[in-house]
Amino acid sequence: MRKRFSGGLAASLPILALGIFIPGIHAVAQQEVVVHNFNNNGKDGYAPYAGVISDASGNLYGTTVRGGTYNYGAVFELSPKTGGGWTEKILHSFNSNGTDGYYPYGALVIDTANNLYGTTYYGGFYNEGTAFELSPKAGAGWIERILYNFNASGTDGYYPHAGMIADAFGNLYGTTVGGRGIVFELSPIGGGNWTEKALYNFQGGTDAWQPNAGLIFDPAGNLYGTTTAGGHNTACYQNAGLGCGTVFELSPAGGGIWTEKVLYEFAGGADGYFPFSSLVLDVSGNLYGTTPYGGGNTTCLNVGISAGCGIVFELTPSTQGGWREKVLHNFNFDNGKDGTIPYGGLIRDASGNLYGTTESTGFNFAYGYGTVFELSFTTGKWAEKILHNFGNTGKGGDAPAASMIMDAIGNLYGTAGGGAYGDGIVFEVIP
């Protein structure tokens, strides 16, 4: 009945959910390689929104929001070829036929049998999103199964924007953003059937709400995530009472009950605001994440962005209770030397270095196409290094907005827009 996922509870952590071990590699010089150019040709997917994942053989899997046979999105596989290069295969084309889901914004998760699991923002029986499974068929091909149809019934969630994570027993966990949003659990119950349970319904107002990102686990089974709204600080919505966003924790309390705690409320200034991506956890229990706006550098005001160019933050549990935020890096509109607007989340290697992407660069907002960056803790402080500047030359990509993954020798993989056809790419950045 229960399907086992790679890595147990650790499978939900961003650096391990992909079957990839991340060593402590400190990059020096980087080279970008376009692994695949998506093409709006009626067959290929295009417009990749989420990042990619990997199986134990090094094949990459991901989703595109558009393209495929019906132009409602696709699931793709990229396999390395002997001697170099990659081969793409479309595993499933989504269809707005009233039963299938469509527009998959979230990343995938894979189990040890190479079954893939994900969500679609729309579609299904109620046209309010689905959770799906893709399984390899004996011989060739893949078969899709809808595990759950979300329904705006007043108790259920709808419009799942992020992907899911899995525990050691094959249960899946995710968020929906429709309304105020929920955290849900999907559990296999035998006979190929699954049951859904809303673990927490966000309340709106000063509570956390609108979780656009996915979740992570800690070793004790607590869930952590971010919301783009909520909290007591209302400066971000012109005092409309919506708050500037939060970091929250959900803890199992026994008897199937989960309790929510807001760990941090963003204030809308130097501490960042509107966190849009998931978190990463270190072995000491500290949380790391990004906000695309806010921070101490207000140079982005000159190009029409609300105060601040975005930050990388750390949340540390206090011995007196509560959590303390520390800004590790303020992104800066700084003549091409730094990136701005980090929509994607972070990954962390075994040495504690952090890696992420920014959607724009500081050289010129109209022509700034994003970066890959590294943050390293040296000599008592965090230092940023730009590993790659996207140039939108017609060959490289632009505006990366998702988290990356890293392989065992330090190569980074992610998705971006642009490329040879202007329909998006999968890229590799090589030390």
DRENDO-1510 file (C-alpha; in Angstrom, 1 decimal, always signed):
<recs>
REC; n; res; u; v; w
REC; 1; MET; +0.0; +0.0; +0.0 .
REC; 2; ARG; +2.7; +2.5; +0.9 .
REC; 3; LYS; +5.2; +3.6; -1.6 .
REC; 4; ARG; +8.7; +4.3; -0.4 .
REC; 5; PHE; +10.5; +7.5; -1.5 .
REC; 6; SER; +14.2; +8.0; -1.7 .
REC; 7; GLY; +15.8; +9.3; +1.5 .
REC; 8; GLY; +12.9; +9.0; +3.9 .
REC; 9; LEU; +12.0; +12.2; +5.6 .
REC; 10; ALA; +15.2; +13.7; +4.1 .
REC; 11; ALA; +13.6; +13.3; +0.7 .
REC; 12; SER; +11.6; +16.4; +1.4 .
REC; 13; LEU; +14.7; +18.6; +1.9 .
REC; 14; PRO; +15.6; +20.5; -1.3 .
REC; 15; ILE; +19.1; +19.2; -1.5 .
REC; 16; LEU; +18.1; +15.5; -1.1 .
REC; 17; ALA; +14.6; +15.3; -2.7 .
REC; 18; LEU; +16.3; +14.7; -6.0 .
REC; 19; GLY; +18.4; +11.7; -5.3 .
REC; 20; ILE; +21.5; +13.9; -5.6 .
REC; 21; PHE; +24.3; +14.2; -3.0 .
REC; 22; ILE; +25.7; +17.7; -2.8 .
REC; 23; PRO; +29.4; +17.9; -1.9 .
REC; 24; GLY; +31.2; +20.8; -0.4 .
REC; 25; ILE; +32.4; +22.4; -3.6 .
REC; 26; HIS; +33.4; +26.1; -3.8 .
REC; 27; ALA; +33.0; +27.3; -7.4 .
REC; 28; VAL; +35.7; +29.4; -9.0 .
REC; 29; ALA; +35.0; +29.9; -12.7 .
REC; 30; GLN; +31.7; +28.8; -14.3 .
REC; 31; GLN; +30.5; +27.9; -17.7 .
REC; 32; GLU; +26.9; +27.7; -18.8 .
REC; 33; VAL; +25.7; +25.0; -21.1 .
REC; 34; VAL; +22.1; +24.9; -22.6 .
REC; 35; VAL; +20.9; +21.3; -22.0 .
REC; 36; HIS; +17.7; +21.8; -23.9 .
REC; 37; ASN; +15.9; +24.6; -25.9 .
REC; 38; PHE; +12.2; +24.3; -25.6 .
REC; 39; ASN; +10.3; +24.9; -28.8 .
REC; 40; ASN; +6.6; +25.9; -29.3 .
REC; 41; ASN; +6.3; +23.5; -32.3 .
REC; 42; GLY; +3.2; +21.7; -31.3 .
REC; 43; LYS; +5.1; +18.7; -29.8 .
REC; 44; ASP; +7.6; +20.0; -27.3 .
REC; 45; GLY; +6.7; +21.7; -24.0 .
REC; 46; TYR; +7.6; +25.3; -23.5 .
REC; 47; ALA; +7.6; +27.9; -20.7 .
REC; 48; PRO; +9.3; +26.0; -17.9 .
REC; 49; TYR; +8.2; +27.6; -14.6 .
REC; 50; ALA; +9.6; +25.1; -12.0 .
REC; 51; GLY; +13.0; +23.6; -11.6 .
REC; 52; VAL; +14.1; +20.1; -12.5 .
REC; 53; ILE; +14.7; +17.0; -10.5 .
REC; 54; SER; +17.0; +14.0; -11.1 .
REC; 55; ASP; +16.8; +10.2; -10.7 .
REC; 56; ALA; +19.6; +7.9; -9.6 .
REC; 57; SER; +20.8; +7.5; -13.2 .
REC; 58; GLY; +21.1; +11.2; -13.8 .
REC; 59; ASN; +18.1; +11.7; -15.9 .
REC; 60; LEU; +16.3; +15.1; -15.4 .
REC; 61; TYR; +12.6; +15.5; -15.1 .
REC; 62; GLY; +10.5; +18.6; -15.1 .
REC; 63; THR; +7.3; +20.4; -16.2 .
REC; 64; THR; +6.4; +23.1; -18.6 .
REC; 65; VAL; +3.3; +25.3; -18.2 .
REC; 66; ARG; +2.5; +25.4; -21.9 .
REC; 67; GLY; +3.2; +23.2; -24.9 .
REC; 68; GLY; +2.8; +19.5; -25.5 .
REC; 69; THR; +0.1; +18.1; -27.8 .
REC; 70; TYR; -2.7; +20.2; -26.5 .
REC; 71; ASN; -0.7; +23.3; -25.4 .
REC; 72; TYR; -1.7; +22.9; -21.8 .
REC; 73; GLY; +1.7; +21.9; -20.4 .
REC; 74; ALA; +3.8; +18.8; -20.4 .
REC; 75; VAL; +6.1; +16.6; -18.3 .
REC; 76; PHE; +9.5; +16.0; -19.9 .
REC; 77; GLU; +12.5; +13.8; -19.4 .
REC; 78; LEU; +16.1; +14.7; -20.4 .
REC; 79; SER; +18.6; +11.8; -20.6 .
REC; 80; PRO; +22.3; +12.2; -21.0 .
REC; 81; LYS; +23.7; +10.7; -24.2 .
REC; 82; THR; +27.0; +8.8; -24.4 .
REC; 83; GLY; +29.6; +11.1; -25.6 .
REC; 84; GLY; +27.8; +14.3; -24.6 .
REC; 85; GLY; +24.4; +16.0; -25.2 .
REC; 86; TRP; +21.0; +15.2; -24.0 .
REC; 87; THR; +17.8; +13.6; -25.4 .
REC; 88; GLU; +14.4; +15.0; -24.6 .
REC; 89; LYS; +11.2; +12.9; -24.3 .
REC; 90; ILE; +7.7; +14.2; -23.6 .
REC; 91; LEU; +6.3; +11.8; -21.0 .
REC; 92; HIS; +2.8; +13.4; -20.8 .
REC; 93; SER; +0.9; +16.2; -22.5 .
REC; 94; PHE; -1.8; +17.8; -20.3 .
REC; 95; ASN; -5.3; +18.4; -21.6 .
REC; 96; SER; -8.2; +20.6; -20.6 .
REC; 97; ASN; -10.7; +17.8; -21.2 .
REC; 98; GLY; -12.5; +17.9; -17.8 .
REC; 99; THR; -10.6; +14.9; -16.4 .
REC; 100; ASP; -6.9; +15.7; -16.8 .
REC; 101; GLY; -5.2; +18.6; -15.1 .
REC; 102; TYR; -3.4; +21.4; -16.9 .
REC; 103; TYR; -0.8; +24.2; -16.3 .
REC; 104; PRO; +1.6; +22.4; -14.0 .
REC; 105; TYR; +3.5; +25.2; -12.2 .
REC; 106; GLY; +5.2; +23.1; -9.5 .
REC; 107; ALA; +8.2; +20.8; -9.6 .
REC; 108; LEU; +8.0; +17.0; -9.4 .
REC; 109; VAL; +9.0; +14.5; -6.8 .
REC; 110; ILE; +10.1; +10.9; -7.6 .
REC; 111; ASP; +9.9; +7.6; -5.7 .
REC; 112; THR; +12.3; +4.7; -5.7 .
REC; 113; ALA; +10.2; +3.0; -8.5 .
REC; 114; ASN; +10.7; +6.1; -10.7 .
REC; 115; ASN; +7.0; +7.1; -10.4 .
REC; 116; LEU; +6.7; +10.9; -10.7 .
REC; 117; TYR; +4.2; +13.0; -8.7 .
REC; 118; GLY; +3.1; +16.6; -9.2 .
REC; 119; THR; +0.3; +19.1; -9.3 .
REC; 120; THR; -1.6; +21.1; -11.8 .
REC; 121; TYR; -3.0; +24.6; -11.1 .
REC; 122; TYR; -6.2; +24.0; -13.1 .
REC; 123; GLY; -8.2; +21.1; -14.5 .
REC; 124; GLY; -9.7; +18.0; -13.0 .
REC; 125; PHE; -13.3; +17.4; -12.3 .
REC; 126; TYR; -13.9; +20.8; -10.7 .
REC; 127; ASN; -11.3; +22.7; -12.8 .
REC; 128; GLU; -9.6; +23.8; -9.6 .
REC; 129; GLY; -6.4; +21.7; -9.9 .
REC; 130; THR; -5.2; +18.1; -9.5 .
REC; 131; ALA; -2.5; +16.0; -8.0 .
REC; 132; PHE; -1.2; +13.4; -10.5 .
REC; 133; GLU; +1.1; +10.4; -10.8 .
REC; 134; LEU; +3.1; +9.4; -13.9 .
REC; 135; SER; +4.3; +5.7; -13.9 .
REC; 136; PRO; +6.6; +4.1; -16.4 .
REC; 137; LYS; +4.8; +1.3; -18.3 .
REC; 138; ALA; +6.5; -2.1; -18.9 .
REC; 139; GLY; +8.2; -1.9; -22.3 .
REC; 140; ALA; +7.8; +1.8; -23.1 .
REC; 141; GLY; +5.7; +4.9; -22.4 .
REC; 142; TRP; +4.2; +6.4; -19.3 .
REC; 143; ILE; +0.7; +6.3; -17.9 .
REC; 144; GLU; -0.9; +9.2; -15.9 .
REC; 145; ARG; -3.3; +8.8; -13.1 .
REC; 146; ILE; -5.2; +11.6; -11.3 .
REC; 147; LEU; -4.8; +11.0; -7.6 .
REC; 148; TYR; -7.0; +13.9; -6.4 .
REC; 149; ASN; -9.3; +16.6; -7.8 .
REC; 150; PHE; -9.2; +19.8; -5.6 .
REC; 151; ASN; -12.5; +21.4; -4.9 .
REC; 152; ALA; -13.3; +24.9; -3.6 .
REC; 153; SER; -15.9; +23.4; -1.3 .
REC; 154; GLY; -15.1; +25.6; +1.7 .
REC; 155; THR; -13.0; +23.0; +3.5 .
REC; 156; ASP; -10.8; +21.7; +0.7 .
REC; 157; GLY; -8.0; +23.7; -1.0 .
REC; 158; TYR; -7.8; +24.6; -4.6 .
REC; 159; TYR; -5.3; +25.9; -7.2 .
REC; 160; PRO; -2.1; +24.1; -6.1 .
REC; 161; HIS; +0.8; +26.3; -7.3 .
REC; 162; ALA; +3.8; +24.4; -5.9 .
REC; 163; GLY; +5.0; +20.8; -6.1 .
REC; 164; MET; +4.7; +18.2; -3.3 .
REC; 165; ILE; +7.1; +16.5; -1.0 .
REC; 166; ALA; +6.9; +12.9; +0.4 .
REC; 167; ASP; +7.6; +11.1; +3.6 .
REC; 168; ALA; +9.1; +7.7; +4.1 .
REC; 169; PHE; +5.7; +6.0; +4.0 .
REC; 170; GLY; +4.7; +7.4; +0.6 .
REC; 171; ASN; +2.4; +10.2; +1.9 .
REC; 172; LEU; +2.5; +13.4; -0.2 .
REC; 173; TYR; +2.3; +16.9; +1.3 .
REC; 174; GLY; +1.7; +20.2; -0.4 .
REC; 175; THR; -0.1; +23.6; -0.4 .
REC; 176; THR; -2.9; +25.3; -2.3 .
REC; 177; VAL; -3.0; +29.0; -2.8 .
REC; 178; GLY; -6.7; +29.5; -3.7 .
REC; 179; GLY; -8.7; +31.5; -1.1 .
REC; 180; ARG; -6.5; +31.7; +1.9 .
REC; 181; GLY; -4.8; +28.5; +1.2 .
REC; 182; ILE; -4.3; +25.1; +2.9 .
REC; 183; VAL; -1.6; +22.6; +3.7 .
REC; 184; PHE; -2.7; +19.1; +2.6 .
REC; 185; GLU; -1.7; +15.5; +2.9 .
REC; 186; LEU; -2.4; +12.8; +0.3 .
REC; 187; SER; -2.2; +9.2; +1.5 .
REC; 188; PRO; -2.4; +5.9; -0.4 .
REC; 189; ILE; -5.1; +3.7; +1.0 .
REC; 190; GLY; -4.8; +0.6; -1.2 .
REC; 191; GLY; -6.3; -0.5; -4.5 .
REC; 192; GLY; -4.7; +2.4; -6.2 .
REC; 193; ASN; -6.8; +4.9; -4.3 .
REC; 194; TRP; -5.7; +8.0; -2.3 .
REC; 195; THR; -7.3; +10.1; +0.3 .
REC; 196; GLU; -6.8; +13.8; +1.0 .
REC; 197; LYS; -6.7; +15.6; +4.3 .
REC; 198; ALA; -6.4; +19.3; +5.0 .
REC; 199; LEU; -3.8; +19.6; +7.7 .
REC; 200; TYR; -4.3; +23.3; +8.2 .
REC; 201; ASN; -6.6; +25.9; +6.7 .
REC; 202; PHE; -5.0; +29.4; +6.8 .
REC; 203; GLN; -7.2; +32.0; +8.4 .
REC; 204; GLY; -6.2; +35.2; +6.7 .
REC; 205; GLY; -5.7; +38.5; +8.4 .
REC; 206; THR; -2.8; +38.3; +10.8 .
REC; 207; ASP; -2.4; +34.5; +10.3 .
REC; 208; ALA; -0.2; +33.3; +7.6 .
REC; 209; TRP; -2.0; +32.8; +4.2 .
REC; 210; GLN; -1.5; +32.4; +0.5 .
REC; 211; PRO; +1.3; +29.8; +0.4 .
REC; 212; ASN; +2.7; +29.9; -3.1 .
REC; 213; ALA; +5.7; +27.7; -2.3 .
REC; 214; GLY; +6.1; +24.1; -1.3 .
REC; 215; LEU; +7.1; +22.6; +2.0 .
REC; 216; ILE; +10.1; +21.0; +3.7 .
REC; 217; PHE; +10.4; +18.6; +6.6 .
REC; 218; ASP; +12.7; +18.6; +9.6 .
REC; 219; PRO; +14.0; +15.2; +11.0 .
REC; 220; ALA; +11.2; +15.3; +13.6 .
REC; 221; GLY; +8.4; +15.5; +11.0 .
REC; 222; ASN; +7.5; +19.1; +11.4 .
REC; 223; LEU; +6.6; +21.0; +8.2 .
REC; 224; TYR; +7.9; +24.5; +7.3 .
REC; 225; GLY; +6.9; +26.9; +4.6 .
REC; 226; THR; +6.3; +30.5; +3.5 .
REC; 227; THR; +3.3; +32.6; +2.6 .
REC; 228; THR; +3.2; +35.8; +0.5 .
REC; 229; ALA; +0.6; +37.4; +2.7 .
REC; 230; GLY; -0.3; +37.4; +6.4 .
REC; 231; GLY; +1.1; +38.7; +9.6 .
REC; 232; HIS; +0.6; +41.9; +11.6 .
REC; 233; ASN; +2.8; +44.1; +9.5 .
REC; 234; THR; +0.4; +45.7; +6.9 .
REC; 235; ALA; +2.8; +48.2; +5.2 .
REC; 236; CYS; +3.1; +46.1; +2.1 .
REC; 237; TYR; -0.6; +46.3; +1.2 .
REC; 238; GLN; -1.2; +50.0; +2.1 .
REC; 239; ASN; -2.6; +49.1; +5.5 .
REC; 240; ALA; -5.2; +46.8; +4.0 .
REC; 241; GLY; -4.7; +44.3; +6.7 .
REC; 242; LEU; -3.1; +41.6; +4.5 .
REC; 243; GLY; +0.4; +41.5; +5.9 .
REC; 244; CYS; +3.9; +41.3; +4.2 .
REC; 245; GLY; +4.2; +37.5; +4.4 .
REC; 246; THR; +5.4; +34.9; +6.9 .
REC; 247; VAL; +7.4; +31.8; +7.7 .
REC; 248; PHE; +5.3; +29.1; +9.4 .
REC; 249; GLU; +5.7; +25.7; +11.0 .
REC; 250; LEU; +3.2; +22.9; +11.2 .
REC; 251; SER; +3.7; +20.3; +13.9 .
REC; 252; PRO; +1.9; +16.9; +14.4 .
REC; 253; ALA; +0.1; +17.0; +17.7 .
REC; 254; GLY; -1.2; +13.4; +17.8 .
REC; 255; GLY; -4.5; +12.0; +16.8 .
REC; 256; GLY; -4.1; +13.3; +13.2 .
REC; 257; ILE; -4.1; +16.9; +14.5 .
REC; 258; TRP; -1.5; +19.5; +13.4 .
REC; 259; THR; -0.8; +22.8; +15.0 .
REC; 260; GLU; +0.4; +25.9; +13.2 .
REC; 261; LYS; +2.9; +28.5; +14.5 .
REC; 262; VAL; +4.0; +31.6; +12.7 .
REC; 263; LEU; +7.7; +31.8; +13.2 .
REC; 264; TYR; +8.4; +35.1; +11.5 .
REC; 265; GLU; +6.3; +38.0; +10.1 .
REC; 266; PHE; +8.1; +40.1; +7.5 .
REC; 267; ALA; +7.8; +43.9; +8.1 .
REC; 268; GLY; +8.1; +45.1; +4.5 .
REC; 269; GLY; +11.4; +47.0; +4.7 .
REC; 270; ALA; +15.0; +46.0; +5.3 .
REC; 271; ASP; +14.0; +42.5; +6.4 .
REC; 272; GLY; +12.4; +41.7; +3.0 .
REC; 273; TYR; +8.8; +40.8; +2.1 .
REC; 274; PHE; +6.5; +38.6; -0.1 .
REC; 275; PRO; +8.5; +35.4; +0.3 .
REC; 276; PHE; +7.6; +33.4; -2.8 .
REC; 277; SER; +9.8; +30.2; -2.6 .
REC; 278; SER; +10.4; +27.3; -0.3 .
REC; 279; LEU; +13.0; +27.1; +2.5 .
REC; 280; VAL; +16.1; +25.0; +3.1 .
REC; 281; LEU; +17.1; +23.6; +6.5 .
REC; 282; ASP; +20.6; +23.0; +8.0 .
REC; 283; VAL; +21.6; +20.4; +10.6 .
REC; 284; SER; +21.3; +22.9; +13.4 .
REC; 285; GLY; +17.7; +23.7; +12.6 .
REC; 286; ASN; +18.3; +27.1; +11.0 .
REC; 287; LEU; +16.1; +28.0; +8.0 .
REC; 288; TYR; +17.2; +29.8; +4.9 .
REC; 289; GLY; +15.2; +31.5; +2.2 .
REC; 290; THR; +14.7; +34.4; -0.2 .
REC; 291; THR; +12.3; +37.3; -0.7 .
REC; 292; PRO; +12.2; +39.0; -4.1 .
REC; 293; TYR; +11.5; +42.4; -2.6 .
REC; 294; GLY; +12.7; +44.4; +0.3 .
REC; 295; GLY; +16.1; +44.7; +1.9 .
REC; 296; GLY; +18.6; +47.4; +2.7 .
REC; 297; ASN; +19.4; +48.5; -0.8 .
REC; 298; THR; +16.7; +50.7; -2.2 .
REC; 299; THR; +18.4; +51.4; -5.6 .
REC; 300; CYS; +15.6; +49.3; -7.3 .
REC; 301; LEU; +13.2; +52.1; -6.5 .
REC; 302; ASN; +14.8; +54.0; -9.4 .
REC; 303; VAL; +13.4; +51.4; -11.9 .
REC; 304; GLY; +9.9; +51.1; -10.5 .
REC; 305; ILE; +10.4; +48.1; -8.1 .
REC; 306; SER; +8.9; +48.5; -4.7 .
REC; 307; ALA; +11.6; +49.3; -2.0 .
REC; 308; GLY; +14.5; +46.9; -2.1 .
REC; 309; CYS; +16.0; +44.5; -4.6 .
REC; 310; GLY; +15.4; +41.3; -2.5 .
REC; 311; ILE; +17.4; +39.4; +0.1 .
REC; 312; VAL; +18.7; +36.1; +1.3 .
REC; 313; PHE; +17.7; +35.5; +5.0 .
REC; 314; GLU; +18.4; +33.1; +7.8 .
REC; 315; LEU; +15.9; +32.3; +10.6 .
REC; 316; THR; +17.5; +30.9; +13.8 .
REC; 317; PRO; +15.6; +29.5; +16.8 .
REC; 318; SER; +16.2; +31.4; +20.0 .
REC; 319; THR; +17.0; +29.7; +23.3 .
REC; 320; GLN; +14.4; +32.1; +24.9 .
REC; 321; GLY; +11.7; +31.0; +22.4 .
REC; 322; GLY; +10.8; +32.5; +19.1 .
REC; 323; TRP; +12.9; +32.9; +16.0 .
REC; 324; ARG; +15.4; +35.6; +14.9 .
REC; 325; GLU; +15.9; +36.8; +11.3 .
REC; 326; LYS; +19.3; +37.8; +9.9 .
REC; 327; VAL; +19.7; +39.2; +6.4 .
REC; 328; LEU; +22.7; +37.4; +4.8 .
REC; 329; HIS; +22.7; +39.3; +1.6 .
REC; 330; ASN; +21.0; +42.4; +0.2 .
REC; 331; PHE; +20.7; +42.3; -3.6 .
REC; 332; ASN; +21.8; +45.5; -5.2 .
REC; 333; PHE; +21.0; +47.3; -8.5 .
REC; 334; ASP; +24.8; +47.9; -8.8 .
REC; 335; ASN; +26.0; +48.4; -12.4 .
REC; 336; GLY; +25.9; +44.7; -13.3 .
REC; 337; LYS; +27.8; +43.5; -10.3 .
REC; 338; ASP; +24.8; +41.9; -8.5 .
REC; 339; GLY; +21.5; +40.3; -9.4 .
REC; 340; THR; +18.1; +41.4; -8.3 .
REC; 341; ILE; +14.7; +39.9; -7.6 .
REC; 342; PRO; +15.4; +36.4; -6.3 .
REC; 343; TYR; +12.1; +34.5; -6.9 .
REC; 344; GLY; +13.6; +31.0; -6.7 .
REC; 345; GLY; +14.5; +29.2; -3.5 .
REC; 346; LEU; +18.0; +28.1; -2.3 .
REC; 347; ILE; +20.0; +24.9; -2.2 .
REC; 348; ARG; +22.7; +24.2; +0.3 .
REC; 349; ASP; +25.8; +22.0; -0.1 .
REC; 350; ALA; +27.5; +20.0; +2.6 .
REC; 351; SER; +29.9; +22.9; +3.4 .
REC; 352; GLY; +27.0; +25.2; +4.0 .
REC; 353; ASN; +27.3; +27.3; +0.8 .
REC; 354; LEU; +24.0; +28.5; -0.6 .
REC; 355; TYR; +23.1; +28.7; -4.3 .
REC; 356; GLY; +20.3; +30.4; -6.0 .
REC; 357; THR; +19.1; +32.5; -9.0 .
REC; 358; THR; +17.9; +36.1; -9.5 .
REC; 359; GLU; +15.4; +37.0; -12.2 .
REC; 360; SER; +17.2; +40.2; -13.2 .
REC; 361; THR; +20.6; +41.8; -12.9 .
REC; 362; GLY; +21.7; +45.3; -11.9 .
REC; 363; PHE; +23.4; +46.4; -15.1 .
REC; 364; ASN; +20.2; +47.8; -16.7 .
REC; 365; PHE; +16.8; +46.8; -15.6 .
REC; 366; ALA; +15.4; +46.7; -19.1 .
REC; 367; TYR; +18.2; +44.4; -20.3 .
REC; 368; GLY; +19.2; +42.6; -17.1 .
REC; 369; TYR; +18.5; +38.9; -17.6 .
REC; 370; GLY; +19.3; +37.2; -14.3 .
REC; 371; THR; +22.1; +35.5; -12.5 .
REC; 372; VAL; +23.2; +32.3; -10.7 .
REC; 373; PHE; +24.9; +33.2; -7.4 .
REC; 374; GLU; +26.7; +31.5; -4.5 .
REC; 375; LEU; +26.8; +32.7; -0.9 .
REC; 376; SER; +29.7; +31.4; +1.3 .
REC; 377; PHE; +30.4; +32.0; +5.0 .
REC; 378; THR; +34.1; +33.1; +5.2 .
REC; 379; THR; +36.0; +35.2; +7.8 .
REC; 380; GLY; +32.9; +35.7; +9.9 .
REC; 381; LYS; +30.6; +37.0; +7.2 .
REC; 382; TRP; +28.7; +35.9; +4.2 .
REC; 383; ALA; +30.1; +36.8; +0.8 .
REC; 384; GLU; +28.3; +36.6; -2.6 .
REC; 385; LYS; +29.8; +35.5; -5.8 .
REC; 386; ILE; +28.1; +35.7; -9.2 .
REC; 387; LEU; +28.6; +32.3; -10.9 .
REC; 388; HIS; +26.8; +33.2; -14.2 .
REC; 389; ASN; +25.2; +36.2; -15.8 .
REC; 390; PHE; +22.4; +35.3; -18.3 .
REC; 391; GLY; +22.6; +37.4; -21.4 .
REC; 392; ASN; +19.6; +36.6; -23.6 .
REC; 393; THR; +21.9; +36.3; -26.7 .
REC; 394; GLY; +19.5; +34.0; -28.5 .
REC; 395; LYS; +21.5; +31.1; -27.2 .
REC; 396; GLY; +21.5; +31.4; -23.4 .
REC; 397; GLY; +18.5; +31.8; -21.2 .
REC; 398; ASP; +17.0; +34.7; -19.2 .
REC; 399; ALA; +15.1; +35.4; -16.1 .
REC; 400; PRO; +15.5; +32.2; -14.0 .
REC; 401; ALA; +12.8; +32.1; -11.4 .
REC; 402; ALA; +13.1; +28.6; -9.9 .
REC; 403; SER; +15.4; +26.6; -7.5 .
REC; 404; MET; +18.3; +24.6; -8.9 .
REC; 405; ILE; +19.7; +21.2; -8.2 .
REC; 406; MET; +23.4; +20.1; -7.9 .
REC; 407; ASP; +25.0; +16.8; -9.0 .
REC; 408; ALA; +27.8; +14.9; -7.2 .
REC; 409; ILE; +30.6; +16.9; -8.9 .
REC; 410; GLY; +29.1; +20.4; -8.4 .
REC; 411; ASN; +27.3; +21.0; -11.6 .
REC; 412; LEU; +24.1; +23.1; -11.2 .
REC; 413; TYR; +20.9; +22.5; -13.2 .
REC; 414; GLY; +17.9; +24.8; -13.6 .
REC; 415; THR; +15.4; +26.3; -15.9 .
REC; 416; ALA; +15.0; +29.8; -17.4 .
REC; 417; GLY; +13.2; +31.7; -20.1 .
REC; 418; GLY; +14.7; +32.7; -23.5 .
REC; 419; GLY; +16.9; +30.4; -25.5 .
REC; 420; ALA; +17.2; +29.7; -29.2 .
REC; 421; TYR; +13.4; +29.8; -29.7 .
REC; 422; GLY; +12.5; +32.2; -26.9 .
REC; 423; ASP; +10.5; +29.4; -25.3 .
REC; 424; GLY; +12.7; +28.6; -22.3 .
REC; 425; ILE; +15.7; +26.3; -21.5 .
REC; 426; VAL; +17.1; +23.8; -19.1 .
REC; 427; PHE; +20.6; +25.0; -18.3 .
REC; 428; GLU; +23.7; +23.5; -16.6 .
REC; 429; VAL; +26.4; +25.7; -14.9 .
REC; 430; ILE; +29.7; +23.9; -14.7 .
REC; 431; PRO; +32.6; +24.8; -12.4 .
</recs>
